[in-house]
Amino acid sequence: MKDIKFNITAKRQKTELIIFAACFLFAFLLNVYSIIAFETEWKELYTQLLWVLSLSVGFYFLILFLRLVYWLIRYAFGKKTKK
């Protein structure tokens, strides 16, 4: 069998980590907002961290899906053939 090799540059890794960090920060701030809005205890900031992580992964995949749709539309309509 042939091995499949993925060539991911350091710049791409850094970009993806920044995007995931932004998703995590947004989910964390959403948790802070919900604590303030529903007047619950601040210990939920660290006790609900697994849910925050799950939500940030969901946001990351949503952004990944939107980026994929953008790339497909750009690829479909961006190619111009010369005749």
PDB file with one MODEL, atoms N, CA, C and O in Angstrom:
MODEL        1
ATOM      1  N   MET A   1       0.837  -1.182   0.000  1.00  0.00           N
ATOM      2  CA  MET A   1       0.000   0.000   0.000  1.00  0.00           C
ATOM      3  C   MET A   1       0.876   1.237   0.000  1.00  0.00           C
ATOM      4  O   MET A   1       1.997   1.237   0.508  1.00  0.00           O
ATOM      5  N   LYS A   2       0.336   2.273  -0.578  1.00  0.00           N
ATOM      6  CA  LYS A   2       1.047   3.532  -0.669  1.00  0.00           C
ATOM      7  C   LYS A   2       0.683   4.417   0.533  1.00  0.00           C
ATOM      8  O   LYS A   2      -0.479   4.483   0.932  1.00  0.00           O
ATOM      9  N   ASP A   3       1.671   5.084   1.095  1.00  0.00           N
ATOM     10  CA  ASP A   3       1.418   5.993   2.202  1.00  0.00           C
ATOM     11  C   ASP A   3       0.871   7.309   1.674  1.00  0.00           C
ATOM     12  O   ASP A   3       1.280   7.792   0.618  1.00  0.00           O
ATOM     13  N   ILE A   4      -0.062   7.878   2.426  1.00  0.00           N
ATOM     14  CA  ILE A   4      -0.611   9.186   2.097  1.00  0.00           C
ATOM     15  C   ILE A   4       0.128  10.218   2.921  1.00  0.00           C
ATOM     16  O   ILE A   4       0.211  10.111   4.145  1.00  0.00           O
ATOM     17  N   LYS A   5       0.662  11.217   2.242  1.00  0.00           N
ATOM     18  CA  LYS A   5       1.419  12.251   2.933  1.00  0.00           C
ATOM     19  C   LYS A   5       0.697  13.582   2.809  1.00  0.00           C
ATOM     20  O   LYS A   5       0.290  13.990   1.722  1.00  0.00           O
ATOM     21  N   PHE A   6       0.548  14.241   3.936  1.00  0.00           N
ATOM     22  CA  PHE A   6      -0.023  15.581   3.967  1.00  0.00           C
ATOM     23  C   PHE A   6       1.115  16.556   4.199  1.00  0.00           C
ATOM     24  O   PHE A   6       1.894  16.406   5.140  1.00  0.00           O
ATOM     25  N   ASN A   7       1.204  17.538   3.351  1.00  0.00           N
ATOM     26  CA  ASN A   7       2.248  18.541   3.492  1.00  0.00           C
ATOM     27  C   ASN A   7       1.609  19.823   4.005  1.00  0.00           C
ATOM     28  O   ASN A   7       1.043  20.599   3.234  1.00  0.00           O
ATOM     29  N   ILE A   8       1.703  20.037   5.306  1.00  0.00           N
ATOM     30  CA  ILE A   8       1.123  21.221   5.929  1.00  0.00           C
ATOM     31  C   ILE A   8       2.264  22.104   6.395  1.00  0.00           C
ATOM     32  O   ILE A   8       3.119  21.675   7.170  1.00  0.00           O
ATOM     33  N   THR A   9       2.272  23.331   5.920  1.00  0.00           N
ATOM     34  CA  THR A   9       3.348  24.249   6.265  1.00  0.00           C
ATOM     35  C   THR A   9       3.154  24.801   7.671  1.00  0.00           C
ATOM     36  O   THR A   9       2.074  24.710   8.255  1.00  0.00           O
ATOM     37  N   ALA A  10       4.222  25.369   8.189  1.00  0.00           N
ATOM     38  CA  ALA A  10       4.163  25.961   9.523  1.00  0.00           C
ATOM     39  C   ALA A  10       3.234  27.172   9.537  1.00  0.00           C
ATOM     40  O   ALA A  10       2.580  27.443  10.544  1.00  0.00           O
ATOM     41  N   LYS A  11       3.177  27.898   8.427  1.00  0.00           N
ATOM     42  CA  LYS A  11       2.296  29.057   8.342  1.00  0.00           C
ATOM     43  C   LYS A  11       0.833  28.619   8.415  1.00  0.00           C
ATOM     44  O   LYS A  11       0.029  29.269   9.084  1.00  0.00           O
ATOM     45  N   ARG A  12       0.482  27.538   7.744  1.00  0.00           N
ATOM     46  CA  ARG A  12      -0.894  27.026   7.764  1.00  0.00           C
ATOM     47  C   ARG A  12      -1.258  26.542   9.167  1.00  0.00           C
ATOM     48  O   ARG A  12      -2.374  26.776   9.631  1.00  0.00           O
ATOM     49  N   GLN A  13      -0.326  25.870   9.844  1.00  0.00           N
ATOM     50  CA  GLN A  13      -0.582  25.408  11.212  1.00  0.00           C
ATOM     51  C   GLN A  13      -0.835  26.587  12.141  1.00  0.00           C
ATOM     52  O   GLN A  13      -1.740  26.551  12.975  1.00  0.00           O
ATOM     53  N   LYS A  14      -0.030  27.628  11.989  1.00  0.00           N
ATOM     54  CA  LYS A  14      -0.181  28.812  12.826  1.00  0.00           C
ATOM     55  C   LYS A  14      -1.534  29.477  12.574  1.00  0.00           C
ATOM     56  O   LYS A  14      -2.205  29.914  13.509  1.00  0.00           O
ATOM     57  N   THR A  15      -1.925  29.548  11.304  1.00  0.00           N
ATOM     58  CA  THR A  15      -3.214  30.138  10.950  1.00  0.00           C
ATOM     59  C   THR A  15      -4.368  29.351  11.565  1.00  0.00           C
ATOM     60  O   THR A  15      -5.296  29.941  12.117  1.00  0.00           O
ATOM     61  N   GLU A  16      -4.315  28.029  11.473  1.00  0.00           N
ATOM     62  CA  GLU A  16      -5.383  27.199  12.031  1.00  0.00           C
ATOM     63  C   GLU A  16      -5.429  27.302  13.556  1.00  0.00           C
ATOM     64  O   GLU A  16      -6.512  27.305  14.141  1.00  0.00           O
ATOM     65  N   LEU A  17      -4.272  27.387  14.199  1.00  0.00           N
ATOM     66  CA  LEU A  17      -4.251  27.549  15.657  1.00  0.00           C
ATOM     67  C   LEU A  17      -4.836  28.893  16.073  1.00  0.00           C
ATOM     68  O   LEU A  17      -5.531  28.982  17.085  1.00  0.00           O
ATOM     69  N   ILE A  18      -4.560  29.934  15.301  1.00  0.00           N
ATOM     70  CA  ILE A  18      -5.118  31.248  15.607  1.00  0.00           C
ATOM     71  C   ILE A  18      -6.634  31.229  15.444  1.00  0.00           C
ATOM     72  O   ILE A  18      -7.354  31.808  16.258  1.00  0.00           O
ATOM     73  N   ILE A  19      -7.122  30.569  14.398  1.00  0.00           N
ATOM     74  CA  ILE A  19      -8.568  30.472  14.181  1.00  0.00           C
ATOM     75  C   ILE A  19      -9.222  29.698  15.327  1.00  0.00           C
ATOM     76  O   ILE A  19     -10.272  30.101  15.828  1.00  0.00           O
ATOM     77  N   PHE A  20      -8.600  28.580  15.745  1.00  0.00           N
ATOM     78  CA  PHE A  20      -9.175  27.813  16.850  1.00  0.00           C
ATOM     79  C   PHE A  20      -9.116  28.598  18.157  1.00  0.00           C
ATOM     80  O   PHE A  20     -10.048  28.526  18.959  1.00  0.00           O
ATOM     81  N   ALA A  21      -8.042  29.343  18.383  1.00  0.00           N
ATOM     82  CA  ALA A  21      -7.936  30.160  19.592  1.00  0.00           C
ATOM     83  C   ALA A  21      -9.021  31.232  19.612  1.00  0.00           C
ATOM     84  O   ALA A  21      -9.577  31.532  20.669  1.00  0.00           O
ATOM     85  N   ALA A  22      -9.323  31.807  18.457  1.00  0.00           N
ATOM     86  CA  ALA A  22     -10.394  32.802  18.379  1.00  0.00           C
ATOM     87  C   ALA A  22     -11.749  32.157  18.674  1.00  0.00           C
ATOM     88  O   ALA A  22     -12.590  32.760  19.340  1.00  0.00           O
ATOM     89  N   CYS A  23     -11.961  30.943  18.184  1.00  0.00           N
ATOM     90  CA  CYS A  23     -13.211  30.222  18.473  1.00  0.00           C
ATOM     91  C   CYS A  23     -13.321  29.919  19.965  1.00  0.00           C
ATOM     92  O   CYS A  23     -14.395  30.061  20.549  1.00  0.00           O
ATOM     93  N   PHE A  24     -12.219  29.504  20.582  1.00  0.00           N
ATOM     94  CA  PHE A  24     -12.226  29.216  22.017  1.00  0.00           C
ATOM     95  C   PHE A  24     -12.486  30.486  22.814  1.00  0.00           C
ATOM     96  O   PHE A  24     -13.251  30.472  23.778  1.00  0.00           O
ATOM     97  N   LEU A  25     -11.856  31.577  22.415  1.00  0.00           N
ATOM     98  CA  LEU A  25     -12.066  32.847  23.113  1.00  0.00           C
ATOM     99  C   LEU A  25     -13.516  33.294  23.002  1.00  0.00           C
ATOM    100  O   LEU A  25     -14.089  33.775  23.980  1.00  0.00           O
ATOM    101  N   PHE A  26     -14.118  33.143  21.820  1.00  0.00           N
ATOM    102  CA  PHE A  26     -15.520  33.511  21.638  1.00  0.00           C
ATOM    103  C   PHE A  26     -16.429  32.657  22.519  1.00  0.00           C
ATOM    104  O   PHE A  26     -17.354  33.177  23.144  1.00  0.00           O
ATOM    105  N   ALA A  27     -16.170  31.351  22.570  1.00  0.00           N
ATOM    106  CA  ALA A  27     -16.982  30.462  23.414  1.00  0.00           C
ATOM    107  C   ALA A  27     -16.793  30.796  24.892  1.00  0.00           C
ATOM    108  O   ALA A  27     -17.751  30.748  25.663  1.00  0.00           O
ATOM    109  N   PHE A  28     -15.582  31.130  25.290  1.00  0.00           N
ATOM    110  CA  PHE A  28     -15.298  31.496  26.675  1.00  0.00           C
ATOM    111  C   PHE A  28     -16.021  32.785  27.048  1.00  0.00           C
ATOM    112  O   PHE A  28     -16.609  32.882  28.125  1.00  0.00           O
ATOM    113  N   LEU A  29     -15.975  33.774  26.156  1.00  0.00           N
ATOM    114  CA  LEU A  29     -16.677  35.030  26.421  1.00  0.00           C
ATOM    115  C   LEU A  29     -18.189  34.838  26.428  1.00  0.00           C
ATOM    116  O   LEU A  29     -18.907  35.533  27.147  1.00  0.00           O
ATOM    117  N   LEU A  30     -18.662  33.905  25.637  1.00  0.00           N
ATOM    118  CA  LEU A  30     -20.083  33.556  25.667  1.00  0.00           C
ATOM    119  C   LEU A  30     -20.456  32.959  27.021  1.00  0.00           C
ATOM    120  O   LEU A  30     -21.543  33.220  27.535  1.00  0.00           O
ATOM    121  N   ASN A  31     -19.567  32.165  27.595  1.00  0.00           N
ATOM    122  CA  ASN A  31     -19.789  31.594  28.921  1.00  0.00           C
ATOM    123  C   ASN A  31     -19.797  32.699  29.983  1.00  0.00           C
ATOM    124  O   ASN A  31     -20.628  32.682  30.890  1.00  0.00           O
ATOM    125  N   VAL A  32     -18.880  33.648  29.871  1.00  0.00           N
ATOM    126  CA  VAL A  32     -18.848  34.772  30.818  1.00  0.00           C
ATOM    127  C   VAL A  32     -20.137  35.577  30.710  1.00  0.00           C
ATOM    128  O   VAL A  32     -20.707  35.982  31.724  1.00  0.00           O
ATOM    129  N   TYR A  33     -20.595  35.808  29.487  1.00  0.00           N
ATOM    130  CA  TYR A  33     -21.851  36.543  29.298  1.00  0.00           C
ATOM    131  C   TYR A  33     -23.023  35.797  29.938  1.00  0.00           C
ATOM    132  O   TYR A  33     -23.877  36.408  30.580  1.00  0.00           O
ATOM    133  N   SER A  34     -23.059  34.486  29.763  1.00  0.00           N
ATOM    134  CA  SER A  34     -24.176  33.725  30.337  1.00  0.00           C
ATOM    135  C   SER A  34     -24.126  33.722  31.861  1.00  0.00           C
ATOM    136  O   SER A  34     -25.170  33.712  32.514  1.00  0.00           O
ATOM    137  N   ILE A  35     -22.934  33.731  32.429  1.00  0.00           N
ATOM    138  CA  ILE A  35     -22.814  33.809  33.893  1.00  0.00           C
ATOM    139  C   ILE A  35     -23.362  35.138  34.395  1.00  0.00           C
ATOM    140  O   ILE A  35     -24.068  35.191  35.402  1.00  0.00           O
ATOM    141  N   ILE A  36     -23.028  36.209  33.682  1.00  0.00           N
ATOM    142  CA  ILE A  36     -23.508  37.533  34.088  1.00  0.00           C
ATOM    143  C   ILE A  36     -25.012  37.655  33.851  1.00  0.00           C
ATOM    144  O   ILE A  36     -25.739  38.156  34.709  1.00  0.00           O
ATOM    145  N   ALA A  37     -25.474  37.201  32.701  1.00  0.00           N
ATOM    146  CA  ALA A  37     -26.887  37.371  32.346  1.00  0.00           C
ATOM    147  C   ALA A  37     -27.808  36.558  33.251  1.00  0.00           C
ATOM    148  O   ALA A  37     -28.874  37.036  33.638  1.00  0.00           O
ATOM    149  N   PHE A  38     -27.408  35.336  33.591  1.00  0.00           N
ATOM    150  CA  PHE A  38     -28.267  34.487  34.411  1.00  0.00           C
ATOM    151  C   PHE A  38     -27.914  34.531  35.889  1.00  0.00           C
ATOM    152  O   PHE A  38     -28.500  33.812  36.699  1.00  0.00           O
ATOM    153  N   GLU A  39     -26.946  35.382  36.238  1.00  0.00           N
ATOM    154  CA  GLU A  39     -26.539  35.605  37.632  1.00  0.00           C
ATOM    155  C   GLU A  39     -26.229  34.304  38.363  1.00  0.00           C
ATOM    156  O   GLU A  39     -26.736  34.056  39.457  1.00  0.00           O
ATOM    157  N   THR A  40     -25.392  33.480  37.747  1.00  0.00           N
ATOM    158  CA  THR A  40     -24.970  32.235  38.386  1.00  0.00           C
ATOM    159  C   THR A  40     -23.606  32.429  39.033  1.00  0.00           C
ATOM    160  O   THR A  40     -23.021  33.510  38.967  1.00  0.00           O
ATOM    161  N   GLU A  41     -23.117  31.387  39.646  1.00  0.00           N
ATOM    162  CA  GLU A  41     -21.842  31.472  40.361  1.00  0.00           C
ATOM    163  C   GLU A  41     -20.671  31.484  39.378  1.00  0.00           C
ATOM    164  O   GLU A  41     -20.742  30.905  38.294  1.00  0.00           O
ATOM    165  N   TRP A  42     -19.601  32.153  39.782  1.00  0.00           N
ATOM    166  CA  TRP A  42     -18.430  32.289  38.912  1.00  0.00           C
ATOM    167  C   TRP A  42     -17.611  31.016  38.827  1.00  0.00           C
ATOM    168  O   TRP A  42     -16.708  30.917  37.996  1.00  0.00           O
ATOM    169  N   LYS A  43     -17.911  30.041  39.671  1.00  0.00           N
ATOM    170  CA  LYS A  43     -17.176  28.777  39.575  1.00  0.00           C
ATOM    171  C   LYS A  43     -17.530  28.035  38.293  1.00  0.00           C
ATOM    172  O   LYS A  43     -16.808  27.129  37.876  1.00  0.00           O
ATOM    173  N   GLU A  44     -18.640  28.418  37.669  1.00  0.00           N
ATOM    174  CA  GLU A  44     -19.003  27.808  36.392  1.00  0.00           C
ATOM    175  C   GLU A  44     -18.017  28.183  35.284  1.00  0.00           C
ATOM    176  O   GLU A  44     -18.010  27.566  34.218  1.00  0.00           O
ATOM    177  N   LEU A  45     -17.200  29.178  35.537  1.00  0.00           N
ATOM    178  CA  LEU A  45     -16.196  29.575  34.554  1.00  0.00           C
ATOM    179  C   LEU A  45     -15.210  28.442  34.296  1.00  0.00           C
ATOM    180  O   LEU A  45     -14.752  28.270  33.166  1.00  0.00           O
ATOM    181  N   TYR A  46     -14.878  27.670  35.321  1.00  0.00           N
ATOM    182  CA  TYR A  46     -13.955  26.544  35.129  1.00  0.00           C
ATOM    183  C   TYR A  46     -14.655  25.186  35.191  1.00  0.00           C
ATOM    184  O   TYR A  46     -14.124  24.199  34.681  1.00  0.00           O
ATOM    185  N   THR A  47     -15.825  25.121  35.800  1.00  0.00           N
ATOM    186  CA  THR A  47     -16.510  23.825  35.845  1.00  0.00           C
ATOM    187  C   THR A  47     -17.166  23.485  34.507  1.00  0.00           C
ATOM    188  O   THR A  47     -17.371  22.311  34.200  1.00  0.00           O
ATOM    189  N   GLN A  48     -17.492  24.486  33.727  1.00  0.00           N
ATOM    190  CA  GLN A  48     -18.124  24.266  32.426  1.00  0.00           C
ATOM    191  C   GLN A  48     -17.120  24.360  31.283  1.00  0.00           C
ATOM    192  O   GLN A  48     -17.502  24.586  30.134  1.00  0.00           O
ATOM    193  N   LEU A  49     -15.844  24.189  31.593  1.00  0.00           N
ATOM    194  CA  LEU A  49     -14.796  24.341  30.587  1.00  0.00           C
ATOM    195  C   LEU A  49     -14.879  23.281  29.489  1.00  0.00           C
ATOM    196  O   LEU A  49     -14.514  23.548  28.345  1.00  0.00           O
ATOM    197  N   LEU A  50     -15.352  22.090  29.825  1.00  0.00           N
ATOM    198  CA  LEU A  50     -15.501  21.055  28.801  1.00  0.00           C
ATOM    199  C   LEU A  50     -16.572  21.449  27.784  1.00  0.00           C
ATOM    200  O   LEU A  50     -16.426  21.188  26.590  1.00  0.00           O
ATOM    201  N   TRP A  51     -17.647  22.077  28.260  1.00  0.00           N
ATOM    202  CA  TRP A  51     -18.683  22.550  27.335  1.00  0.00           C
ATOM    203  C   TRP A  51     -18.155  23.696  26.482  1.00  0.00           C
ATOM    204  O   TRP A  51     -18.489  23.803  25.302  1.00  0.00           O
ATOM    205  N   VAL A  52     -17.343  24.543  27.072  1.00  0.00           N
ATOM    206  CA  VAL A  52     -16.740  25.640  26.316  1.00  0.00           C
ATOM    207  C   VAL A  52     -15.834  25.079  25.228  1.00  0.00           C
ATOM    208  O   VAL A  52     -15.837  25.576  24.102  1.00  0.00           O
ATOM    209  N   LEU A  53     -15.067  24.059  25.551  1.00  0.00           N
ATOM    210  CA  LEU A  53     -14.199  23.424  24.564  1.00  0.00           C
ATOM    211  C   LEU A  53     -15.022  22.769  23.454  1.00  0.00           C
ATOM    212  O   LEU A  53     -14.669  22.864  22.278  1.00  0.00           O
ATOM    213  N   SER A  54     -16.108  22.112  23.824  1.00  0.00           N
ATOM    214  CA  SER A  54     -16.988  21.494  22.830  1.00  0.00           C
ATOM    215  C   SER A  54     -17.619  22.541  21.911  1.00  0.00           C
ATOM    216  O   SER A  54     -17.712  22.344  20.700  1.00  0.00           O
ATOM    217  N   LEU A  55     -18.044  23.638  22.495  1.00  0.00           N
ATOM    218  CA  LEU A  55     -18.627  24.711  21.708  1.00  0.00           C
ATOM    219  C   LEU A  55     -17.599  25.337  20.774  1.00  0.00           C
ATOM    220  O   LEU A  55     -17.921  25.687  19.638  1.00  0.00           O
ATOM    221  N   SER A  56     -16.366  25.479  21.248  1.00  0.00           N
ATOM    222  CA  SER A  56     -15.329  26.057  20.394  1.00  0.00           C
ATOM    223  C   SER A  56     -14.981  25.123  19.235  1.00  0.00           C
ATOM    224  O   SER A  56     -14.687  25.595  18.136  1.00  0.00           O
ATOM    225  N   VAL A  57     -15.008  23.819  19.458  1.00  0.00           N
ATOM    226  CA  VAL A  57     -14.795  22.865  18.361  1.00  0.00           C
ATOM    227  C   VAL A  57     -15.942  22.969  17.360  1.00  0.00           C
ATOM    228  O   VAL A  57     -15.717  22.908  16.151  1.00  0.00           O
ATOM    229  N   GLY A  58     -17.161  23.124  17.852  1.00  0.00           N
ATOM    230  CA  GLY A  58     -18.303  23.322  16.968  1.00  0.00           C
ATOM    231  C   GLY A  58     -18.170  24.591  16.136  1.00  0.00           C
ATOM    232  O   GLY A  58     -18.440  24.580  14.935  1.00  0.00           O
ATOM    233  N   PHE A  59     -17.755  25.689  16.773  1.00  0.00           N
ATOM    234  CA  PHE A  59     -17.527  26.932  16.036  1.00  0.00           C
ATOM    235  C   PHE A  59     -16.434  26.758  14.991  1.00  0.00           C
ATOM    236  O   PHE A  59     -16.539  27.275  13.879  1.00  0.00           O
ATOM    237  N   TYR A  60     -15.377  26.020  15.360  1.00  0.00           N
ATOM    238  CA  TYR A  60     -14.268  25.806  14.424  1.00  0.00           C
ATOM    239  C   TYR A  60     -14.743  25.045  13.186  1.00  0.00           C
ATOM    240  O   TYR A  60     -14.385  25.402  12.064  1.00  0.00           O
ATOM    241  N   PHE A  61     -15.553  23.993  13.389  1.00  0.00           N
ATOM    242  CA  PHE A  61     -16.044  23.231  12.247  1.00  0.00           C
ATOM    243  C   PHE A  61     -17.056  24.031  11.427  1.00  0.00           C
ATOM    244  O   PHE A  61     -17.140  23.852  10.212  1.00  0.00           O
ATOM    245  N   LEU A  62     -17.818  24.903  12.067  1.00  0.00           N
ATOM    246  CA  LEU A  62     -18.720  25.776  11.331  1.00  0.00           C
ATOM    247  C   LEU A  62     -17.930  26.736  10.444  1.00  0.00           C
ATOM    248  O   LEU A  62     -18.279  26.945   9.282  1.00  0.00           O
ATOM    249  N   ILE A  63     -16.880  27.311  10.988  1.00  0.00           N
ATOM    250  CA  ILE A  63     -16.027  28.207  10.200  1.00  0.00           C
ATOM    251  C   ILE A  63     -15.312  27.431   9.109  1.00  0.00           C
ATOM    252  O   ILE A  63     -15.147  27.936   7.998  1.00  0.00           O
ATOM    253  N   LEU A  64     -14.889  26.218   9.407  1.00  0.00           N
ATOM    254  CA  LEU A  64     -14.243  25.382   8.397  1.00  0.00           C
ATOM    255  C   LEU A  64     -15.205  25.090   7.246  1.00  0.00           C
ATOM    256  O   LEU A  64     -14.809  25.129   6.081  1.00  0.00           O
ATOM    257  N   PHE A  65     -16.460  24.800   7.566  1.00  0.00           N
ATOM    258  CA  PHE A  65     -17.469  24.550   6.537  1.00  0.00           C
ATOM    259  C   PHE A  65     -17.694  25.797   5.682  1.00  0.00           C
ATOM    260  O   PHE A  65     -17.772  25.704   4.457  1.00  0.00           O
ATOM    261  N   LEU A  66     -17.798  26.960   6.323  1.00  0.00           N
ATOM    262  CA  LEU A  66     -17.999  28.199   5.578  1.00  0.00           C
ATOM    263  C   LEU A  66     -16.792  28.525   4.695  1.00  0.00           C
ATOM    264  O   LEU A  66     -16.955  29.024   3.581  1.00  0.00           O
ATOM    265  N   ARG A  67     -15.592  28.247   5.184  1.00  0.00           N
ATOM    266  CA  ARG A  67     -14.396  28.463   4.370  1.00  0.00           C
ATOM    267  C   ARG A  67     -14.377  27.518   3.178  1.00  0.00           C
ATOM    268  O   ARG A  67     -13.959  27.904   2.087  1.00  0.00           O
ATOM    269  N   LEU A  68     -14.824  26.292   3.378  1.00  0.00           N
ATOM    270  CA  LEU A  68     -14.878  25.328   2.285  1.00  0.00           C
ATOM    271  C   LEU A  68     -15.894  25.750   1.228  1.00  0.00           C
ATOM    272  O   LEU A  68     -15.619  25.657   0.032  1.00  0.00           O
ATOM    273  N   VAL A  69     -17.067  26.213   1.661  1.00  0.00           N
ATOM    274  CA  VAL A  69     -18.076  26.701   0.723  1.00  0.00           C
ATOM    275  C   VAL A  69     -17.543  27.903  -0.046  1.00  0.00           C
ATOM    276  O   VAL A  69     -17.734  27.995  -1.259  1.00  0.00           O
ATOM    277  N   TYR A  70     -16.879  28.822   0.642  1.00  0.00           N
ATOM    278  CA  TYR A  70     -16.283  29.991  -0.009  1.00  0.00           C
ATOM    279  C   TYR A  70     -15.255  29.557  -1.050  1.00  0.00           C
ATOM    280  O   TYR A  70     -15.227  30.086  -2.161  1.00  0.00           O
ATOM    281  N   TRP A  71     -14.412  28.593  -0.689  1.00  0.00           N
ATOM    282  CA  TRP A  71     -13.383  28.124  -1.612  1.00  0.00           C
ATOM    283  C   TRP A  71     -14.010  27.465  -2.842  1.00  0.00           C
ATOM    284  O   TRP A  71     -13.541  27.679  -3.959  1.00  0.00           O
ATOM    285  N   LEU A  72     -15.062  26.668  -2.652  1.00  0.00           N
ATOM    286  CA  LEU A  72     -15.725  26.013  -3.774  1.00  0.00           C
ATOM    287  C   LEU A  72     -16.401  27.015  -4.699  1.00  0.00           C
ATOM    288  O   LEU A  72     -16.324  26.875  -5.919  1.00  0.00           O
ATOM    289  N   ILE A  73     -17.060  28.021  -4.139  1.00  0.00           N
ATOM    290  CA  ILE A  73     -17.698  29.049  -4.965  1.00  0.00           C
ATOM    291  C   ILE A  73     -16.640  29.849  -5.725  1.00  0.00           C
ATOM    292  O   ILE A  73     -16.797  30.147  -6.909  1.00  0.00           O
ATOM    293  N   ARG A  74     -15.583  30.182  -5.034  1.00  0.00           N
ATOM    294  CA  ARG A  74     -14.497  30.932  -5.675  1.00  0.00           C
ATOM    295  C   ARG A  74     -13.842  30.114  -6.783  1.00  0.00           C
ATOM    296  O   ARG A  74     -13.497  30.651  -7.836  1.00  0.00           O
ATOM    297  N   TYR A  75     -13.674  28.830  -6.548  1.00  0.00           N
ATOM    298  CA  TYR A  75     -13.072  27.955  -7.555  1.00  0.00           C
ATOM    299  C   TYR A  75     -14.008  27.767  -8.756  1.00  0.00           C
ATOM    300  O   TYR A  75     -13.560  27.737  -9.902  1.00  0.00           O
ATOM    301  N   ALA A  76     -15.297  27.643  -8.481  1.00  0.00           N
ATOM    302  CA  ALA A  76     -16.264  27.406  -9.562  1.00  0.00           C
ATOM    303  C   ALA A  76     -16.430  28.632 -10.456  1.00  0.00           C
ATOM    304  O   ALA A  76     -16.483  28.504 -11.679  1.00  0.00           O
ATOM    305  N   PHE A  77     -16.511  29.814  -9.857  1.00  0.00           N
ATOM    306  CA  PHE A  77     -16.759  31.010 -10.631  1.00  0.00           C
ATOM    307  C   PHE A  77     -15.491  31.797 -10.966  1.00  0.00           C
ATOM    308  O   PHE A  77     -15.524  32.727 -11.772  1.00  0.00           O
ATOM    309  N   GLY A  78     -14.404  31.426 -10.357  1.00  0.00           N
ATOM    310  CA  GLY A  78     -13.159  32.174 -10.573  1.00  0.00           C
ATOM    311  C   GLY A  78     -12.370  31.727 -11.770  1.00  0.00           C
ATOM    312  O   GLY A  78     -11.547  32.484 -12.285  1.00  0.00           O
ATOM    313  N   LYS A  79     -12.598  30.519 -12.228  1.00  0.00           N
ATOM    314  CA  LYS A  79     -11.853  30.015 -13.376  1.00  0.00           C
ATOM    315  C   LYS A  79     -12.414  30.596 -14.667  1.00  0.00           C
ATOM    316  O   LYS A  79     -13.599  30.460 -14.971  1.00  0.00           O
ATOM    317  N   LYS A  80     -11.543  31.239 -15.405  1.00  0.00           N
ATOM    318  CA  LYS A  80     -11.940  31.789 -16.689  1.00  0.00           C
ATOM    319  C   LYS A  80     -11.109  31.095 -17.772  1.00  0.00           C
ATOM    320  O   LYS A  80      -9.881  31.048 -17.700  1.00  0.00           O
ATOM    321  N   THR A  81     -11.790  30.573 -18.751  1.00  0.00           N
ATOM    322  CA  THR A  81     -11.077  29.889 -19.828  1.00  0.00           C
ATOM    323  C   THR A  81     -10.834  30.854 -20.967  1.00  0.00           C
ATOM    324  O   THR A  81     -11.676  31.695 -21.282  1.00  0.00           O
ATOM    325  N   LYS A  82      -9.692  30.724 -21.567  1.00  0.00           N
ATOM    326  CA  LYS A  82      -9.338  31.580 -22.699  1.00  0.00           C
ATOM    327  C   LYS A  82      -9.651  30.845 -23.992  1.00  0.00           C
ATOM    328  O   LYS A  82      -9.260  29.692 -24.172  1.00  0.00           O
ATOM    329  N   LYS A  83     -10.361  31.523 -24.893  1.00  0.00           N
ATOM    330  CA  LYS A  83     -10.694  30.915 -26.192  1.00  0.00           C
ATOM    331  C   LYS A  83     -10.256  31.801 -27.316  1.00  0.00           C
ATOM    332  O   LYS A  83     -10.449  31.460 -28.483  1.00  0.00           O
TER     333      LYS A  83
ENDMDL
END
